[in-house]
Amino acid sequence: MSVYICPVCGKPLNRVDKTMRCENNHSYDISAKGYVNLLGPGKIERGDDADMVAARRRFLNSGSYDALRNALCEVLSNIPFDTLLDAGCGEGYYTKKLCDSFDKTEIYGLDISKKAAEKASALCKAANICVASAYRMPYADGSFDCILNVFSPLAADEYIRVLKKGGHLVMAAPLPEHLSELKRIVYDKVNIKSMKDTDIEGFFLVSEKQIIYPMQLDTALLKDLFTMTPYYHKTSYEDKVKLDSVASLTVTAAFTVFDYIKD
């Protein structure tokens, strides 16, 4: 039985050949790459552009975040689940690891960026990938045993809706010192913010684990790392080109992995 619902009327969506269709005859073509666009008519895609997606793929393929990916899988290995949603799956770096590590599980991925969904669907053949907003997810109530969120917006109300009772939310968030050396190169003044409150209404925090390690990055990887961050489009050209003169830099990777249970 499909977990998808129509973004127009909310009725169940079922696959008919290469189309997803509901009883009201709203239909959505499954692309040649394997993903389906369920953002909904009239909705504007504001996700990562092609340059950001390409930069993220190059950086992640360098292995620089493998320690985080392995830590996430370690936490997930202690959770019983048959269905898992990677909410904000990007180009599929974490999703692919999930498919390889939990091959008996139904894996779903959602991202608002069509460019990212294309890459994720091509990389993760076993996953069910769609284009949609995390704040209006095209899934039925209580569809998932677990949701993974890696640096994505926190759509807590939607998570509560699509998670089963007792379902888990596993989330990775940056610590204040994350990428501090990179920020000091680019910006004249850097404000290190304190850690945000870890309470999420509707969830109970089970555990948290910090992962902190140095990354030795050359100019190309530094620029890819910066391009894939939210800071990139908010930074002036003059500040961006400061990275061109840095041959190598040790940058701190610092994350917390949280495991929550839906109350």
C-alpha positions in Angstrom: 0.0 0.0 0.0 1.4 3.4 -1.0 2.2 6.0 1.7 1.9 8.8 -0.8 -1.0 11.2 -0.8 -2.1 13.7 -3.5 -0.7 17.3 -2.8 -4.0 18.7 -4.2 -6.8 16.7 -2.5 -5.0 14.6 0.1 -6.3 11.3 -1.3 -4.1 8.2 -1.5 -1.8 8.1 -4.5 -1.2 4.8 -6.3 1.3 4.0 -9.0 -0.2 3.1 -12.4 2.7 2.3 -14.8 4.9 5.5 -14.8 2.3 7.7 -13.1 1.1 8.4 -9.5 -2.7 8.9 -9.6 -5.4 9.5 -7.0 -9.1 8.7 -7.1 -9.9 12.3 -8.2 -7.7 11.7 -11.2 -4.9 14.0 -10.2 -1.7 12.5 -11.7 2.0 13.0 -11.4 4.5 11.5 -13.8 7.4 9.5 -12.5 10.5 10.9 -14.2 13.0 8.8 -16.2 15.4 9.3 -13.2 12.9 7.6 -10.9 11.6 10.4 -8.7 8.2 12.0 -8.7 7.5 15.7 -8.3 4.8 16.2 -5.6 5.5 19.8 -4.7 2.0 20.7 -5.9 0.7 23.0 -8.7 1.7 26.6 -8.4 4.3 25.9 -5.7 7.7 27.4 -6.3 10.9 25.4 -5.9 13.4 27.2 -3.7 15.8 24.5 -2.9 19.5 24.1 -3.7 20.5 25.1 -7.2 22.7 23.0 -9.5 25.9 24.6 -8.4 25.1 23.9 -4.7 24.1 20.3 -5.4 27.3 19.7 -7.5 29.5 21.3 -4.8 27.9 19.2 -2.1 28.4 16.0 -4.1 32.1 16.7 -4.7 32.7 17.6 -1.0 30.8 14.6 0.4 32.4 12.2 -2.0 35.8 13.3 -0.5 34.9 11.4 2.6 35.0 14.5 4.8 31.6 13.8 6.4 31.9 10.0 6.5 32.4 10.1 10.3 29.0 11.8 10.7 27.3 9.4 8.3 28.7 6.4 10.2 27.6 7.9 13.5 24.0 8.4 12.2 23.9 4.7 11.0 25.2 3.6 14.4 22.3 5.4 16.2 19.8 4.1 13.7 21.1 0.5 14.1 19.7 0.6 17.7 16.2 1.7 16.6 13.6 -0.8 15.3 12.1 0.5 12.0 10.6 -0.9 8.8 10.0 2.5 7.1 12.3 5.5 7.2 12.1 9.0 5.6 15.2 11.0 4.9 13.6 14.5 5.1 15.8 16.8 3.1 17.7 14.1 1.4 19.7 16.3 -0.9 21.7 14.5 -3.6 21.4 11.2 -1.7 24.8 10.9 0.2 23.1 9.8 3.4 20.2 8.1 1.7 22.5 5.7 -0.2 24.2 4.7 3.0 20.8 4.0 4.5 19.8 1.8 1.6 23.1 -0.2 1.8 23.0 -0.5 5.6 19.3 -1.3 6.1 18.4 -3.2 3.0 15.2 -4.7 4.6 13.8 -1.3 5.2 11.6 0.8 2.9 13.6 4.0 2.4 12.0 7.3 1.3 13.7 10.6 0.5 12.2 14.0 0.2 13.8 17.3 -1.0 12.4 20.5 -2.3 15.2 20.8 -4.9 14.5 19.1 -8.2 18.2 19.1 -9.0 19.0 17.3 -5.7 16.1 14.8 -6.2 17.5 13.9 -9.7 20.9 13.1 -8.2 19.4 11.2 -5.2 17.2 9.1 -7.4 20.0 8.1 -9.8 22.3 7.3 -6.8 19.7 5.4 -4.7 17.8 3.1 -6.9 16.2 1.3 -3.9 14.9 4.5 -2.4 11.5 6.2 -3.1 12.5 9.9 -3.9 10.1 12.8 -4.4 10.3 16.6 -4.7 8.2 18.2 -2.0 8.3 20.6 0.9 9.0 19.3 4.4 6.3 21.6 5.6 3.7 20.0 3.4 4.8 16.4 3.0 2.9 14.2 0.5 2.6 11.2 2.9 -0.3 9.8 4.9 -0.6 10.2 8.7 1.5 7.6 10.6 3.5 6.4 7.5 7.0 6.1 9.0 8.8 4.4 11.9 11.7 6.9 11.7 12.7 10.2 10.2 16.2 11.3 9.5 17.0 15.0 9.4 20.6 16.1 8.5 20.9 20.0 8.6 17.4 20.4 7.2 14.6 22.7 8.3 12.8 21.3 11.3 9.2 20.8 10.3 8.1 19.4 13.7 4.4 19.4 13.1 4.7 17.5 9.9 7.1 15.0 11.5 4.6 14.4 14.2 1.8 13.8 11.7 3.7 11.3 9.4 5.5 9.4 12.2 3.8 6.4 13.9 3.2 6.5 17.6 6.6 5.9 19.3 8.4 6.7 16.1 11.9 8.1 16.2 13.4 11.4 14.8 17.2 11.2 14.4 18.6 14.6 13.7 22.1 16.0 13.1 22.8 19.6 13.9 26.0 21.7 13.9 27.7 22.7 17.1 28.7 26.3 17.6 32.4 25.7 16.6 31.4 23.9 13.4 33.5 25.4 10.5 34.7 28.2 12.7 38.1 28.4 10.9 36.4 28.7 7.5 34.2 31.5 8.7 37.2 33.4 10.1 38.8 33.3 6.6 35.7 34.6 4.8 34.3 37.1 7.3 36.0 40.0 9.2 33.9 39.4 12.2 32.6 36.0 13.3 30.0 35.6 16.1 30.0 32.1 17.6 26.4 31.4 18.5 25.5 29.3 21.5 23.8 25.9 21.1 20.0 26.2 20.5 17.5 24.6 22.9 17.3 20.9 22.2 13.6 20.6 23.3 11.2 19.9 20.5 7.5 20.0 21.3 5.8 16.6 20.8 9.1 14.7 21.1 11.2 13.2 24.0 15.0 13.3 23.8 16.4 9.8 24.2 20.1 10.5 23.6 22.6 12.8 22.1 26.1 12.2 20.8 28.8 14.8 19.7 31.1 14.1 16.8 34.1 16.5 16.6 37.1 16.1 14.4 39.5 18.1 12.2 39.3 18.1 8.4 42.3 19.0 6.2 40.9 20.7 3.2 42.6 22.1 0.0 41.3 25.1 -1.9 38.8 23.2 -4.0 37.2 21.4 -1.1 37.1 24.6 0.9 35.2 26.3 -1.9 32.9 23.4 -2.3 32.2 23.3 1.4 31.4 27.0 1.5 29.2 26.7 -1.7 27.0 24.0 -0.1 26.3 26.0 3.1 23.4 28.5 3.6 26.0 31.3 4.0 27.0 31.1 0.3 24.2 33.2 -1.3 24.4 35.7 1.6 28.1 36.5 1.1 29.6 39.2 -1.1 31.8 38.3 -4.0 34.7 40.1 -2.3 34.4 37.8 0.7 33.9 34.6 -1.3 37.2 35.0 -3.3 39.2 35.2 0.0 39.2 31.3 -0.2 41.1 31.4 -3.5 44.3 32.3 -1.7 44.1 29.5 0.9 46.1 26.5 -0.2 45.1 24.3 2.7 43.2 24.7 6.0 42.4 22.6 9.0 38.6 23.0 9.6 36.7 21.7 12.6 33.7 19.5 11.9 31.4 19.5 14.9 28.0 18.0 15.1 25.5 16.6 17.6 23.3 13.6 16.7 20.0 13.6 18.5 17.6 10.7 18.9 14.0 11.7 19.8 10.9 9.6 20.3 7.5 11.0 19.3 5.5 11.5 22.6 
